[in-house]
Amino acid sequence: MNKRILITSVGFLVTTGIIVAILGSRPDNNAFITLDPLPPRVQTFEQMKAASGAGIYVEDQPAGAAEVVIGYAVMPAGGFIAIHADNGGVPGQMVGISSVYPQGGEHLVISVSPPLVEEEIYYAIVYTDPNEDPIKALSSGKARALTSNDDNVVMMSFAATASAVPETQPVEP
């Protein structure tokens, strides 16, 4: 009887060991479907596009720069982009403005004045195409910030930092 229990126990342990060895050597099935989460800026860009068909993506910019590089902008009906300084957590004074883009684009360069101040926050806001010069449209009140279906303004904030290096490779939003 003890011999039978011993053989059964050894058989059980050997079988368990073989199963563990086989399963342990197999790749983790979840490893093939687990993706790193998208960075917050990319998530925001994707949410903007889903809510309005439009979006803007801009990374932190180098402090002291006289230009802002917009990584990607989507404007189905055309428009322009204005760069605003921070005013207590909301967009304030305009420091740069683009020309009108028919549908947006990639790596759009917008001059700013004064140059970006280190550790300051700025906002890139998409405006609808006013069918006239963007500066005149803003001055006359004809320019309207593009909004999503839920009335959120299509914009992205960014910081001016000493270590910022905006992406220059093609973007696939």
Backbone bond lengths (Angstrom), bond angles and torsions (degrees), N, CA, C in turn:
res aa  C-N    CA-C-N  psi(-1)  N-CA   C-N-CA  omega(-1)  CA-C   N-CA-C  phi
1 M - - - 1.453 - - 1.526 109.91 -
2 N 1.360 116.68 -45.56 1.456 119.69 179.17 1.522 110.95 -63.95
3 K 1.352 114.89 -34.12 1.456 119.09 178.54 1.530 109.72 -64.43
4 R 1.310 116.87 -40.70 1.464 122.81 -179.87 1.526 109.90 -64.07
5 I 1.330 118.96 -44.18 1.471 123.10 178.90 1.526 109.44 -64.75
6 L 1.314 116.57 -41.34 1.452 120.81 179.65 1.526 110.47 -63.44
7 I 1.329 117.99 -45.29 1.468 121.45 179.74 1.525 110.20 -65.11
8 T 1.316 117.36 -41.66 1.468 121.07 178.60 1.518 110.49 -64.16
9 S 1.320 116.95 -42.58 1.472 120.80 -179.94 1.518 111.02 -65.18
10 V 1.325 116.74 -44.48 1.474 120.70 178.48 1.524 109.35 -63.08
11 G 1.326 117.10 -43.64 1.466 120.60 178.38 1.521 111.80 -60.79
12 F 1.320 115.69 -41.25 1.470 119.93 178.60 1.525 110.51 -63.79
13 L 1.328 117.23 -45.54 1.472 120.68 -179.14 1.523 111.42 -65.19
14 V 1.319 117.41 -40.51 1.468 120.92 178.63 1.531 109.74 -64.95
15 T 1.311 117.52 -45.45 1.471 121.30 179.22 1.530 110.46 -61.76
16 T 1.317 116.87 -45.05 1.471 120.91 178.25 1.522 110.21 -61.01
17 G 1.334 116.62 -43.28 1.468 120.57 178.95 1.509 112.44 -61.29
18 I 1.320 116.45 -40.74 1.467 120.57 178.98 1.526 110.09 -65.70
19 I 1.303 117.68 -44.22 1.472 121.23 179.37 1.520 110.54 -61.96
20 V 1.322 117.24 -44.99 1.461 120.77 179.17 1.526 110.20 -63.42
21 A 1.322 117.28 -41.05 1.467 120.60 179.68 1.521 111.17 -63.85
22 I 1.333 116.33 -42.04 1.473 119.69 179.88 1.519 110.58 -67.45
23 L 1.306 117.28 -49.41 1.466 119.90 -179.13 1.515 111.50 -66.34
24 G 1.298 117.99 -35.60 1.465 121.56 -179.81 1.509 112.48 -68.80
25 S 1.333 117.70 -26.73 1.462 120.14 -178.88 1.512 112.77 -87.95
26 R 1.319 117.93 -11.24 1.461 121.32 179.02 1.514 109.99 -78.97
27 P 1.335 116.99 143.44 1.468 118.26 176.35 1.524 109.91 -64.63
28 D 1.291 115.21 150.46 1.467 121.32 178.04 1.521 108.60 -67.34
29 N 1.321 116.81 115.65 1.471 120.14 -179.12 1.516 111.75 -56.98
30 N 1.326 117.93 -33.51 1.458 120.94 179.91 1.518 112.08 -69.33
31 A 1.322 118.49 -22.23 1.461 121.19 -178.50 1.521 110.79 -62.56
32 F 1.315 116.86 -26.08 1.451 119.41 -178.16 1.516 113.12 -82.93
33 I 1.312 117.67 -18.71 1.459 119.25 -178.63 1.521 113.06 -113.20
34 T 1.315 117.38 -6.23 1.453 120.08 179.84 1.525 108.87 -81.56
35 L 1.304 117.08 124.33 1.458 122.46 178.46 1.520 109.17 -115.88
36 D 1.319 115.24 146.31 1.451 118.15 174.00 1.516 107.60 -65.03
37 P 1.321 117.66 141.36 1.464 118.55 178.05 1.528 109.97 -64.38
38 L 1.317 115.24 149.92 1.457 120.03 178.19 1.521 109.60 -66.45
39 P 1.331 117.25 144.26 1.465 119.19 175.02 1.531 110.12 -58.65
40 P 1.339 117.78 150.94 1.472 120.80 -176.76 1.527 113.79 -54.13
41 R 1.324 118.64 -39.68 1.471 120.04 -179.89 1.522 111.10 -63.22
42 V 1.329 116.54 -40.63 1.463 120.29 179.32 1.522 109.42 -67.41
43 Q 1.327 117.76 -40.33 1.458 121.19 176.89 1.528 110.33 -59.56
44 T 1.336 116.54 -45.12 1.464 121.21 179.11 1.524 110.41 -60.82
45 F 1.334 116.73 -45.30 1.459 121.59 178.99 1.528 110.45 -59.10
46 E 1.324 116.59 -46.99 1.462 120.69 -179.93 1.528 111.44 -63.51
47 Q 1.330 117.63 -38.65 1.463 121.36 178.30 1.523 110.64 -65.75
48 M 1.338 116.97 -40.61 1.472 120.55 177.56 1.522 109.77 -59.53
49 K 1.335 116.57 -49.12 1.461 120.29 -178.57 1.522 111.29 -61.19
50 A 1.325 116.89 -40.53 1.463 120.06 179.94 1.524 112.09 -66.11
51 A 1.328 117.22 -36.49 1.468 121.28 -176.27 1.521 113.34 -82.89
52 S 1.341 117.50 -24.83 1.462 117.89 -173.71 1.523 114.61 -136.47
53 G 1.319 117.38 -9.89 1.462 119.53 -174.01 1.512 111.92 79.84
54 A 1.323 116.63 -1.07 1.463 122.21 -179.73 1.528 108.38 -127.36
55 G 1.323 115.81 160.66 1.452 118.68 177.53 1.514 111.04 -171.69
56 I 1.318 115.18 165.37 1.457 121.00 177.25 1.518 108.00 -141.97
57 Y 1.336 115.60 139.17 1.456 122.16 179.53 1.525 107.73 -128.51
58 V 1.316 115.40 120.77 1.466 119.89 177.68 1.524 108.15 -140.75
59 E 1.317 115.51 133.81 1.456 121.16 178.69 1.523 109.14 -91.52
60 D 1.334 116.35 169.67 1.460 119.96 173.13 1.525 108.64 -55.92
61 Q 1.310 115.75 147.60 1.462 122.25 -174.05 1.528 110.30 -115.56
62 P 1.333 116.92 156.79 1.466 119.50 179.92 1.531 111.91 -67.70
63 A 1.319 115.87 132.84 1.468 120.10 176.00 1.520 108.51 -61.96
64 G 1.323 116.53 141.80 1.450 121.84 -179.35 1.511 114.29 86.61
65 A 1.320 117.45 -6.48 1.462 120.94 -179.24 1.521 110.69 -69.63
66 A 1.325 115.58 145.47 1.462 121.72 176.85 1.524 110.54 -101.45
67 E 1.343 115.81 7.28 1.457 121.38 177.93 1.529 108.94 -139.58
68 V 1.314 114.77 149.87 1.459 121.78 173.53 1.522 106.53 -115.40
69 V 1.332 116.02 132.46 1.458 120.89 177.79 1.531 108.06 -101.53
70 I 1.315 115.45 114.91 1.462 121.58 176.33 1.524 106.10 -84.03
71 G 1.320 116.77 119.07 1.461 120.27 -178.17 1.514 112.13 -61.19
72 Y 1.332 115.90 -46.31 1.455 120.10 -178.32 1.521 109.37 -160.73
73 A 1.312 116.01 139.08 1.461 120.99 175.88 1.529 108.45 -135.86
74 V 1.317 116.00 135.81 1.457 122.24 177.64 1.526 107.05 -119.69
75 M 1.332 115.48 120.53 1.461 121.77 179.91 1.524 107.79 -136.29
76 P 1.309 118.21 92.54 1.465 120.60 -174.27 1.526 114.58 -55.02
77 A 1.323 117.37 -35.36 1.464 120.21 -178.41 1.527 111.44 -106.78
78 G 1.320 117.46 14.12 1.456 120.78 -178.64 1.517 111.27 81.82
79 G 1.308 114.30 164.22 1.456 119.42 179.68 1.517 111.27 165.29
80 F 1.313 115.71 -166.70 1.457 120.51 178.23 1.520 108.55 -139.90
81 I 1.323 115.13 169.96 1.463 121.57 -177.30 1.514 108.52 -121.68
82 A 1.315 115.99 135.35 1.463 121.06 174.05 1.524 108.08 -117.97
83 I 1.322 115.25 141.16 1.462 121.72 176.01 1.519 107.08 -102.26
84 H 1.324 115.56 127.18 1.468 121.41 -178.64 1.519 110.11 -118.82
85 A 1.318 116.55 142.63 1.459 121.97 172.44 1.520 108.24 -75.84
86 D 1.318 116.23 163.39 1.458 121.60 178.98 1.529 110.26 -79.22
87 N 1.319 115.09 142.54 1.453 121.18 176.23 1.532 107.53 -133.62
88 G 1.338 115.70 77.97 1.457 119.37 179.40 1.518 114.24 67.51
89 G 1.327 118.02 35.70 1.459 121.40 177.65 1.519 114.94 95.64
90 V 1.327 116.73 1.82 1.467 121.46 176.60 1.524 108.63 -133.15
91 P 1.344 117.00 159.10 1.464 118.67 178.30 1.525 111.69 -59.32
92 G 1.318 114.99 136.01 1.458 121.38 179.32 1.513 110.91 -119.31
93 Q 1.323 115.89 -130.15 1.463 122.78 -175.82 1.525 111.42 -59.22
94 M 1.341 115.20 137.02 1.458 120.75 175.86 1.524 109.05 -74.99
95 V 1.342 116.43 130.58 1.460 120.86 179.90 1.521 112.17 -116.78
96 G 1.327 117.38 -6.34 1.457 120.77 178.17 1.505 110.54 -164.08
97 I 1.339 115.90 153.37 1.457 120.68 -178.97 1.522 108.63 -149.31
98 S 1.324 115.06 141.63 1.465 120.14 179.72 1.519 110.19 -93.30
99 S 1.311 114.51 175.63 1.455 119.61 168.05 1.527 107.01 -81.82
100 V 1.326 117.28 179.93 1.459 120.95 179.21 1.528 108.81 -81.26
101 Y 1.313 115.57 133.29 1.464 122.34 176.49 1.530 107.79 -108.72
102 P 1.339 117.69 132.27 1.462 119.93 -179.01 1.533 113.87 -60.45
103 Q 1.328 117.19 -37.22 1.469 119.59 -179.50 1.529 112.61 -145.35
104 G 1.302 117.80 9.88 1.461 120.88 -176.79 1.509 109.85 102.87
105 G 1.314 117.09 -150.57 1.447 120.55 179.74 1.513 111.69 160.23
106 E 1.323 114.37 -172.39 1.451 122.28 -176.09 1.528 109.70 -122.10
107 H 1.310 116.06 140.85 1.467 123.60 179.79 1.536 111.58 53.30
108 L 1.303 114.92 52.81 1.463 121.59 178.35 1.528 108.34 -80.90
109 V 1.312 116.75 133.45 1.462 121.20 -176.92 1.524 109.23 -107.49
110 I 1.334 115.39 126.62 1.463 121.40 -179.18 1.521 108.27 -122.77
111 S 1.326 116.67 124.15 1.467 120.85 177.27 1.522 109.75 -72.32
112 V 1.329 115.56 142.66 1.457 120.96 177.31 1.521 109.61 -128.05
113 S 1.322 114.62 148.48 1.462 120.30 176.53 1.527 107.15 -147.98
114 P 1.303 117.25 124.28 1.465 128.80 3.80 1.525 110.59 -74.67
115 P 1.363 117.27 169.57 1.467 120.50 176.76 1.532 111.03 -57.39
116 L 1.318 115.48 157.47 1.462 121.82 -177.58 1.527 111.30 -62.67
117 V 1.326 115.60 134.13 1.460 122.50 -177.52 1.528 109.19 -93.92
118 E 1.329 116.43 131.75 1.460 121.76 -177.66 1.528 111.84 -55.42
119 E 1.326 114.51 135.29 1.465 125.48 178.03 1.536 113.59 69.26
120 E 1.306 118.37 8.19 1.462 121.38 175.32 1.532 109.21 -88.52
121 I 1.324 115.03 153.80 1.469 122.10 177.80 1.526 108.54 -101.10
122 Y 1.330 115.13 142.48 1.461 122.39 178.16 1.528 108.32 -132.07
123 Y 1.318 115.85 165.99 1.458 122.04 -179.18 1.520 109.40 -130.68
124 A 1.323 116.31 132.61 1.464 122.04 171.94 1.526 105.98 -104.44
125 I 1.339 115.79 117.21 1.469 121.51 -175.31 1.524 109.31 -117.08
126 V 1.331 115.52 135.51 1.460 121.65 177.84 1.522 108.73 -91.73
127 Y 1.330 115.64 129.73 1.467 122.55 177.37 1.519 109.09 -113.92
128 T 1.332 116.01 149.38 1.463 120.44 177.84 1.523 109.56 -70.33
129 D 1.317 115.94 157.42 1.462 121.39 179.90 1.529 109.23 -69.73
130 P 1.333 117.96 116.12 1.466 120.65 -177.92 1.525 113.37 -86.28
131 N 1.334 117.28 2.22 1.470 122.02 -176.06 1.520 112.02 59.60
132 E 1.315 116.66 28.31 1.455 121.96 173.19 1.522 108.12 -158.37
133 D 1.305 116.82 178.20 1.452 121.64 179.92 1.535 110.08 -55.57
134 P 1.343 117.82 129.77 1.469 119.92 -177.84 1.535 114.40 -56.31
135 I 1.316 117.81 -38.36 1.477 120.09 -179.60 1.521 110.26 -65.07
136 K 1.330 116.62 -44.33 1.468 119.95 177.46 1.529 110.77 -63.11
137 A 1.331 115.88 -40.97 1.463 119.83 -178.95 1.526 111.17 -63.63
138 L 1.331 117.19 -40.75 1.465 119.99 177.75 1.528 110.75 -67.45
139 S 1.334 116.47 -42.34 1.467 121.03 -179.28 1.527 112.18 -64.13
140 S 1.327 116.07 -37.21 1.469 120.13 -177.53 1.528 112.94 -86.52
141 G 1.327 116.84 -8.36 1.458 119.42 -178.65 1.517 113.72 84.47
142 K 1.345 117.56 6.52 1.462 120.40 179.84 1.528 112.51 -79.43
143 A 1.316 116.48 -22.73 1.467 120.01 -179.33 1.523 109.50 -76.11
144 R 1.298 115.94 136.00 1.457 121.43 179.64 1.517 109.25 -124.66
145 A 1.323 116.09 132.22 1.459 119.39 174.56 1.517 107.93 -63.57
146 L 1.314 115.39 136.06 1.455 120.60 178.36 1.525 108.30 -69.04
147 T 1.313 116.85 134.28 1.463 120.87 179.96 1.524 110.08 -122.86
148 S 1.314 114.34 156.67 1.460 121.19 177.79 1.524 109.30 -81.58
149 N 1.309 115.48 177.95 1.468 120.85 178.35 1.523 112.18 -61.44
150 D 1.336 116.82 -24.57 1.465 120.13 178.78 1.533 111.76 -102.16
151 D 1.326 116.80 24.00 1.465 125.37 174.14 1.528 115.40 65.25
152 N 1.317 117.83 25.24 1.465 120.67 172.35 1.517 109.23 -90.10
153 V 1.318 116.74 136.85 1.458 121.56 179.24 1.525 109.26 -70.63
154 V 1.328 116.66 136.22 1.461 121.93 177.95 1.523 107.11 -79.55
155 M 1.336 115.12 101.85 1.464 120.92 -178.28 1.509 109.36 -156.66
156 M 1.333 115.60 163.36 1.460 121.06 174.46 1.517 107.75 -142.40
157 S 1.322 115.13 135.61 1.466 120.00 176.69 1.520 109.09 -88.67
158 F 1.315 115.16 157.94 1.459 121.26 176.08 1.518 108.17 -154.01
159 A 1.317 115.52 160.60 1.462 121.54 -179.92 1.522 109.68 -110.24
160 A 1.314 115.62 154.40 1.461 121.77 171.51 1.526 106.16 -98.42
161 T 1.324 116.40 116.14 1.462 120.30 -178.85 1.522 110.65 -131.18
162 A 1.318 115.15 155.97 1.467 120.48 -179.65 1.524 111.39 -65.68
163 S 1.326 117.88 -28.78 1.466 120.83 -174.74 1.532 114.22 -97.70
164 A 1.314 118.71 0.01 1.471 121.06 -175.71 1.527 111.53 -67.56
165 V 1.322 114.49 136.92 1.462 121.87 175.13 1.531 106.78 -137.96
166 P 1.331 117.54 98.16 1.467 119.67 -178.20 1.524 111.64 -62.60
167 E 1.311 115.18 148.01 1.460 123.01 178.89 1.519 110.10 -63.84
168 T 1.331 116.46 137.43 1.462 120.01 178.34 1.526 111.79 -120.99
169 Q 1.327 116.42 -1.59 1.458 120.57 178.72 1.535 108.96 -85.11
170 P 1.330 116.95 160.40 1.467 119.20 178.03 1.528 111.20 -56.68
171 V 1.317 114.62 142.33 1.456 122.24 -179.96 1.520 107.55 -108.37
172 E 1.313 116.66 139.81 1.463 120.22 175.04 1.515 107.72 -120.12
173 P 1.333 117.22 87.81 1.476 119.81 -176.89 1.507 112.59 -70.07
